[in-house]
Amino acid sequence: MKPERREKIEEALFAPLVAILIAFVAGDILMLSFNQSPFVVWRLLLEGSWGNAYGFGQVLYKATTLSFTGMAVAFAYRAGLFNIGGEGQLAAGGLAAALVGFALPVGFPAILAILLGCLGAAAAGGVVGAVPGYLRVRFGAHEVITTIMLNFVVLALLNWFIATKLRVPETLHTPEIHAGAIPRLSAILPAFHGSAANLSVIAVIITAVAMWYYMFRTRGGYELRAVGLQPDAAEYGGISVRRVLFSAMTISGVIAGLGGINFVLGYKYYYEDGFAGGTGFLGIAVALVGRNNPFGILIAALFFATLSQGGLALNAFVPKQMVDVLQGVVIIAIAASVPEVQRILLGARKRLVDKPLSESAAAPTQPPAAAV
């Protein structure tokens, strides 16, 4: 292996490994504060997640949606954009998939119905993602603000639509779909019986491979990364920065919208208000830990899903909020150890330190007092 490539791999692995190590140390301290043996608690966490087929199936199910939202964040970030609208894009994609499955007749070809449901989810997420993209390139509105606000707008509209138009009485979910259900893994491997894991995991792997190929093997991916690294230089080189930014936000929304198929087509077979449950926001942490690489994001999603599922087995020993604390520790540690974040923090510190000096140096000297 070439030294340059080995150095890049080591740099990519360093930050996540440091973050996980810090999380383990913080977890040990928390467990000792509850008079519990860290070894016993970690063993129970692994047994409740990877130690049996049901737990592992739940890890796969949770990791699938997290992978979609994480890749959505990472795709926009590669263009220098920060998409915080995954929650609304995910929910819009889930409702669109449900509407497609509900509109298709019973007996519609299964594969075609699944493809149409996926296309509906992708289109809805793409539309929601395109709105802040358009506002950014047309009016210069920052995507952080617009995506946050759009989350509230989209979720409120979807809640109104379900509550007034399409809900089953006494519930906040739609009727079950007629076609397009994605088979559960238990239909293939009976050991997964009872878990929500389904063949949407194949879709997320395909998406990861396609995203990696696009970013690192195509002209469009080169333009995407060029704009993210230095938009002025990219513009000078003939790249339309406005087009790249709009496309990046739209495709980011497409990826997040696809995450809705995991719950709607693969698990419940209907859309339920609030099903996202913060997964869109947690996708930001997944992208950060995965270093915005599709395959790194898959591993990071498995890590967070393991914490989430394993935490359910720890309720009798430690509060379930401990898992949230560990996730927060991982996010803070990764943010502190990622080179890009370090450069931003050092640059901000340098500006704060140097600014008073430069201002004092530039200040006009006091004119001498007039002679009496």
C-alpha positions as CSV (number, residue, x, y, z in Angstrom):
1,M,0.0,0.0,0.0
2,K,1.3,3.5,-0.9
3,P,2.4,5.6,2.0
4,E,0.1,8.5,0.9
5,R,-2.9,6.1,0.8
6,R,-2.0,4.6,4.1
7,E,-1.8,8.1,5.7
8,K,-5.2,9.0,4.3
9,I,-6.8,5.8,5.7
10,E,-5.1,6.4,9.1
11,E,-6.4,10.0,9.2
12,A,-9.9,8.8,8.3
13,L,-9.9,6.2,11.0
14,F,-8.2,8.2,13.7
15,A,-11.1,10.5,14.6
16,P,-13.9,7.9,14.9
17,L,-11.6,5.5,16.9
18,V,-10.7,8.3,19.3
19,A,-14.4,9.3,19.7
20,I,-15.5,5.7,20.4
21,L,-12.6,5.2,22.9
22,I,-13.7,8.4,24.7
23,A,-17.3,7.2,24.7
24,F,-16.2,3.9,26.3
25,V,-14.3,5.7,29.0
26,A,-17.3,8.0,29.7
27,G,-19.6,5.1,29.7
28,D,-17.4,3.3,32.3
29,I,-17.5,6.3,34.5
30,L,-21.3,6.6,34.2
31,M,-21.8,2.9,35.0
32,L,-19.5,3.0,38.0
33,S,-21.5,6.0,39.3
34,F,-24.6,3.7,39.3
35,N,-22.6,1.0,41.1
36,Q,-22.6,-1.3,38.1
37,S,-19.8,-3.2,36.6
38,P,-18.8,-1.7,33.2
39,F,-17.9,-5.2,31.9
40,V,-21.3,-6.6,32.8
41,V,-23.2,-3.6,31.3
42,W,-21.2,-3.6,28.0
43,R,-21.7,-7.4,27.7
44,L,-25.5,-7.0,28.2
45,L,-25.5,-4.2,25.6
46,L,-23.8,-6.4,23.0
47,E,-26.0,-9.4,23.9
48,G,-29.1,-7.3,23.5
49,S,-28.0,-6.1,20.1
50,W,-25.7,-8.5,18.3
51,G,-26.0,-11.5,20.6
52,N,-29.3,-12.8,19.1
53,A,-31.1,-12.7,15.8
54,Y,-33.9,-10.5,17.0
55,G,-31.6,-7.9,18.4
56,F,-29.4,-7.9,15.4
57,G,-32.4,-7.5,13.2
58,Q,-33.5,-4.4,15.1
59,V,-29.9,-3.0,14.7
60,L,-30.2,-3.5,11.0
61,Y,-33.6,-1.9,10.9
62,K,-32.5,1.2,12.8
63,A,-29.2,1.4,10.9
64,T,-31.0,1.4,7.6
65,T,-32.8,4.7,8.2
66,L,-29.8,6.3,9.9
67,S,-27.7,5.4,6.9
68,F,-30.1,7.1,4.5
69,T,-30.3,10.3,6.5
70,G,-26.5,10.2,7.2
71,M,-25.7,9.9,3.5
72,A,-28.2,12.7,2.8
73,V,-26.2,15.0,5.1
74,A,-22.9,13.9,3.7
75,F,-23.9,14.5,0.1
76,A,-24.8,18.1,0.8
77,Y,-21.8,18.6,2.9
78,R,-19.5,17.5,0.1
79,A,-20.8,20.6,-1.7
80,G,-20.2,22.8,1.3
81,L,-23.8,22.7,2.4
82,F,-25.3,21.7,5.7
83,N,-28.6,20.0,5.3
84,I,-30.5,19.9,8.6
85,G,-33.8,19.2,6.9
86,G,-33.5,15.4,6.9
87,E,-36.4,15.0,9.3
88,G,-38.9,16.7,7.0
89,Q,-37.5,15.1,3.9
90,L,-37.6,11.7,5.5
91,A,-41.3,12.2,6.6
92,A,-42.3,13.5,3.1
93,G,-40.7,10.5,1.5
94,G,-42.5,8.1,3.8
95,L,-45.9,9.7,3.1
96,A,-45.3,9.6,-0.6
97,A,-44.4,5.9,-0.5
98,A,-47.6,5.2,1.5
99,L,-49.7,7.2,-1.0
100,V,-48.3,5.2,-3.9
101,G,-48.8,1.9,-2.1
102,F,-52.3,3.0,-1.1
103,A,-53.2,4.1,-4.7
104,L,-52.1,0.9,-6.4
105,P,-54.6,-1.9,-6.7
106,V,-54.4,-5.2,-4.9
107,G,-52.5,-7.7,-7.0
108,F,-50.2,-5.1,-8.7
109,P,-46.8,-6.7,-9.5
110,A,-44.8,-6.6,-6.4
111,I,-41.4,-5.5,-7.8
112,L,-42.9,-2.8,-9.9
113,A,-45.0,-1.6,-6.9
114,I,-41.9,-1.4,-4.7
115,L,-40.0,0.5,-7.4
116,L,-42.9,3.0,-7.8
117,G,-43.0,3.4,-4.0
118,C,-39.2,4.1,-3.9
119,L,-39.6,6.6,-6.8
120,G,-42.4,8.4,-4.9
121,A,-40.3,8.6,-1.7
122,A,-37.3,9.9,-3.6
123,A,-39.4,12.5,-5.5
124,A,-41.0,13.8,-2.4
125,G,-37.8,14.1,-0.5
126,G,-36.2,15.7,-3.6
127,V,-38.9,18.4,-3.8
128,V,-38.5,19.2,-0.1
129,G,-34.7,19.4,-0.5
130,A,-34.9,21.5,-3.7
131,V,-36.7,24.3,-1.9
132,P,-33.8,25.4,0.3
133,G,-31.5,24.7,-2.6
134,Y,-33.4,27.2,-4.7
135,L,-33.6,29.7,-1.9
136,R,-29.8,29.4,-1.5
137,V,-28.9,30.0,-5.2
138,R,-31.6,32.5,-5.9
139,F,-31.6,34.7,-2.8
140,G,-28.5,33.6,-0.9
141,A,-30.6,32.3,2.0
142,H,-28.5,30.1,4.3
143,E,-29.5,26.4,4.0
144,V,-29.2,25.9,7.8
145,I,-31.9,28.4,8.5
146,T,-34.2,27.3,5.7
147,T,-33.9,23.6,6.3
148,I,-34.6,24.0,10.0
149,M,-37.7,26.1,9.3
150,L,-38.8,23.8,6.5
151,N,-38.8,20.9,8.9
152,F,-41.5,22.5,11.0
153,V,-43.5,23.5,7.9
154,V,-43.4,20.1,6.3
155,L,-44.1,18.1,9.5
156,A,-47.0,20.5,10.3
157,L,-48.5,20.1,6.8
158,L,-48.2,16.3,6.9
159,N,-49.8,16.2,10.3
160,W,-52.7,18.3,9.1
161,F,-53.1,16.1,6.0
162,I,-53.1,12.9,8.0
163,A,-55.4,14.2,10.7
164,T,-58.0,15.6,8.3
165,K,-57.8,13.6,5.2
166,L,-56.4,10.1,5.4
167,R,-56.1,8.8,8.9
168,V,-57.7,5.6,10.3
169,P,-60.2,6.6,13.0
170,E,-58.7,7.0,16.5
171,T,-55.2,6.9,15.1
172,L,-52.7,9.2,13.4
173,H,-51.7,6.8,10.6
174,T,-53.0,6.1,7.1
175,P,-54.7,2.9,6.0
176,E,-52.4,0.0,5.1
177,I,-50.9,0.0,1.6
178,H,-52.4,-2.2,-1.1
179,A,-49.2,-3.0,-2.9
180,G,-45.5,-2.4,-2.6
181,A,-44.7,-4.0,0.7
182,I,-41.0,-4.9,1.1
183,P,-40.5,-8.4,2.5
184,R,-39.2,-8.8,6.0
185,L,-35.9,-10.6,6.5
186,S,-37.8,-13.1,8.6
187,A,-39.5,-14.3,5.4
188,I,-36.1,-15.5,4.3
189,L,-34.4,-16.2,7.6
190,P,-36.9,-17.4,10.2
191,A,-34.4,-16.6,13.0
192,F,-35.3,-12.9,12.5
193,H,-38.9,-13.5,13.4
194,G,-40.4,-10.5,15.3
195,S,-37.8,-8.0,14.2
196,A,-38.5,-5.1,11.9
197,A,-35.5,-5.8,9.6
198,N,-36.5,-5.9,6.0
199,L,-35.0,-5.9,2.5
200,S,-34.7,-2.1,2.5
201,V,-31.2,-2.9,3.7
202,I,-30.4,-3.8,0.1
203,A,-31.6,-0.4,-1.0
204,V,-29.3,1.4,1.4
205,I,-26.3,-0.6,0.3
206,I,-27.1,0.1,-3.4
207,T,-27.4,3.8,-2.5
208,A,-24.1,3.8,-0.7
209,V,-22.3,2.2,-3.7
210,A,-24.0,4.6,-6.1
211,M,-23.2,7.6,-4.0
212,W,-19.5,6.6,-3.7
213,Y,-19.2,6.0,-7.4
214,Y,-20.8,9.3,-8.2
215,M,-18.7,11.3,-5.8
216,F,-15.3,9.8,-6.7
217,R,-15.6,8.4,-10.2
218,T,-17.7,10.8,-12.2
219,R,-17.3,14.4,-13.4
220,G,-20.4,15.5,-11.4
221,G,-18.8,14.2,-8.3
222,Y,-15.6,16.0,-9.0
223,E,-17.6,19.2,-9.5
224,L,-19.5,18.6,-6.3
225,R,-16.3,18.2,-4.2
226,A,-14.6,21.1,-6.0
227,V,-17.4,23.4,-5.1
228,G,-17.3,22.2,-1.5
229,L,-13.6,22.8,-1.2
230,Q,-13.2,26.1,-3.0
231,P,-16.3,27.5,-4.8
232,D,-14.4,30.6,-6.2
233,A,-11.8,28.4,-7.8
234,A,-14.5,26.0,-9.1
235,E,-16.3,29.0,-10.7
236,Y,-13.1,30.2,-12.2
237,G,-12.5,26.7,-13.6
238,G,-15.9,26.8,-15.5
239,I,-18.1,25.0,-13.0
240,S,-21.5,26.4,-12.4
241,V,-21.6,26.7,-8.6
242,R,-25.3,27.6,-8.5
243,R,-26.2,24.5,-10.5
244,V,-24.0,22.3,-8.3
245,L,-25.5,23.7,-5.0
246,F,-29.1,23.3,-6.2
247,S,-28.4,19.8,-7.4
248,A,-26.6,18.8,-4.2
249,M,-29.6,19.9,-2.0
250,T,-32.1,18.2,-4.3
251,I,-30.2,14.9,-4.4
252,S,-29.6,15.1,-0.6
253,G,-33.4,15.3,-0.2
254,V,-33.8,12.4,-2.6
255,I,-31.6,10.2,-0.4
256,A,-33.3,11.3,2.8
257,G,-36.7,10.7,1.3
258,L,-35.7,7.2,0.4
259,G,-35.2,6.4,4.1
260,G,-39.0,6.5,4.5
261,I,-39.4,3.2,2.7
262,N,-37.8,1.4,5.6
263,F,-40.7,2.2,8.0
264,V,-43.6,2.5,5.6
265,L,-43.0,-0.2,3.0
266,G,-40.8,-2.5,5.0
267,Y,-42.2,-2.4,8.6
268,K,-45.6,-0.9,9.4
269,Y,-47.0,-0.8,5.8
270,Y,-48.6,2.6,6.5
271,Y,-47.5,6.1,7.2
272,E,-47.7,7.2,10.8
273,D,-47.3,10.8,12.0
274,G,-44.0,11.3,13.9
275,F,-42.4,8.0,12.7
276,A,-39.1,9.8,12.0
277,G,-38.6,10.3,15.7
278,G,-35.4,12.4,15.4
279,T,-33.7,10.1,12.9
280,G,-33.2,13.0,10.5
281,F,-31.2,14.9,13.1
282,L,-29.2,11.9,14.3
283,G,-28.2,11.4,10.7
284,I,-26.0,14.5,11.1
285,A,-24.0,12.7,13.8
286,V,-23.8,9.6,11.7
287,A,-22.4,11.6,8.8
288,L,-19.9,13.3,11.1
289,V,-18.7,10.0,12.6
290,G,-18.6,8.4,9.1
291,R,-16.4,11.2,7.8
292,N,-19.0,11.9,5.0
293,N,-17.9,8.7,3.3
294,P,-20.8,6.4,2.3
295,F,-19.2,3.2,3.6
296,G,-18.0,5.0,6.8
297,I,-21.6,6.1,7.3
298,L,-22.9,2.5,7.1
299,I,-20.5,1.6,9.9
300,A,-21.3,4.6,11.9
301,A,-25.1,3.9,11.5
302,L,-24.5,0.4,12.9
303,F,-22.6,1.9,15.8
304,F,-25.5,4.3,16.8
305,A,-28.1,1.6,16.1
306,T,-26.2,-0.8,18.4
307,L,-26.2,1.9,21.2
308,S,-29.9,2.4,20.7
309,Q,-31.0,-1.2,20.6
310,G,-28.5,-2.3,23.3
311,G,-29.7,0.5,25.5
312,L,-33.1,-1.2,25.7
313,A,-31.5,-4.2,27.4
314,L,-29.9,-2.0,30.1
315,N,-33.0,-0.4,31.6
316,A,-32.9,-2.7,34.6
317,F,-29.3,-1.6,35.4
318,V,-28.8,2.0,34.2
319,P,-31.2,4.7,33.0
320,K,-31.8,4.6,29.3
321,Q,-30.8,8.2,29.0
322,M,-27.2,7.0,29.4
323,V,-27.3,5.9,25.8
324,D,-28.2,9.5,24.8
325,V,-25.3,10.7,26.9
326,L,-22.9,8.3,25.1
327,Q,-24.1,9.5,21.7
328,G,-23.5,13.1,22.7
329,V,-20.0,12.2,23.9
330,V,-19.2,10.5,20.6
331,I,-20.5,13.6,18.7
332,I,-18.5,16.0,20.8
333,A,-15.3,13.8,20.6
334,I,-15.5,13.4,16.9
335,A,-16.1,17.1,16.4
336,A,-13.0,17.9,18.4
337,S,-10.8,15.3,16.6
338,V,-11.9,15.9,13.0
339,P,-9.1,17.9,11.2
340,E,-11.6,20.1,9.4
341,V,-13.3,21.1,12.6
342,Q,-9.9,21.7,14.2
343,R,-8.9,24.0,11.4
344,I,-12.2,26.0,11.8
345,L,-11.7,26.3,15.6
346,L,-8.1,27.3,15.3
347,G,-8.9,29.8,12.6
348,A,-11.7,31.3,14.8
349,R,-9.3,31.5,17.8
350,K,-6.6,33.1,15.7
351,R,-9.0,35.8,14.4
352,L,-10.2,36.5,18.0
353,V,-6.6,36.8,19.3
354,D,-5.2,38.7,16.3
355,K,-8.0,41.1,15.9
356,P,-7.3,43.4,18.9
357,L,-3.6,43.5,17.9
358,S,-4.4,44.4,14.3
359,E,-6.9,47.0,15.4
360,S,-4.5,48.6,17.8
361,A,-1.8,48.6,15.1
362,A,-4.1,50.2,12.6
363,A,-5.4,52.7,15.0
364,P,-4.2,56.3,14.3
365,T,-1.7,57.6,16.7
366,Q,-2.7,60.4,19.0
367,P,-1.6,63.7,17.6
368,P,0.9,65.5,19.8
369,A,-0.4,68.2,22.0
370,A,-0.2,71.7,20.6
371,A,2.7,73.8,21.8
372,V,1.7,76.5,24.3
